[in-house]
């Protein structure tokens, strides 16, 4: 799985979630960031980077 696929799937998962009460999602593709604003006004930022594990 590559990083872009993972980011897209996580975005879809959060976007479709009813239990988290998300008011807004903002994907910053340039900086590999996802900003999540909840209905109660909290803002969370998720930073993406792929880590090499050394496994094949």
C-alpha positions in Angstrom: 0.0 0.0 0.0 1.4 3.4 -0.9 1.1 6.6 1.1 -1.4 8.3 -1.2 -3.7 5.3 -1.1 -3.6 5.2 2.7 -4.4 9.0 2.9 -7.3 8.6 0.6 -8.8 5.7 2.5 -8.4 7.4 5.9 -10.0 10.5 4.5 -12.9 8.4 3.2 -13.2 6.6 6.5 -13.4 9.8 8.5 -15.7 11.5 6.0 -18.2 8.6 6.2 -18.0 8.3 10.0 -21.2 9.3 11.8 -19.9 8.7 15.4 -17.1 11.2 15.4 -19.2 14.2 14.7 -16.8 15.8 12.2 -17.8 19.2 11.0 -15.0 19.7 8.3 -12.1 17.8 6.8 -9.3 19.6 4.9 -6.7 17.7 3.0 -3.4 19.5 2.4 -1.8 17.2 -0.2 1.2 19.4 -0.7 2.2 19.1 3.0 0.7 15.6 3.7 -1.6 17.0 6.3 -5.2 16.3 7.1 -7.0 18.8 9.3 -10.1 17.6 11.2 -12.6 20.0 12.8 -15.2 18.5 15.1 -18.7 19.8 15.7 -17.6 21.0 19.2 -14.9 23.2 17.7 -11.8 21.1 18.4 -9.3 20.9 15.6 -6.9 18.0 15.0 -4.1 17.8 12.5 -2.9 14.4 11.2 0.5 14.4 9.5 1.4 11.6 7.1 4.7 10.2 6.3 5.7 6.7 5.2 8.3 5.0 7.4 10.5 2.3 5.9 10.4 -0.9 7.9 13.2 -2.8 6.2 10.8 -5.6 5.4 10.2 -6.9 1.9 
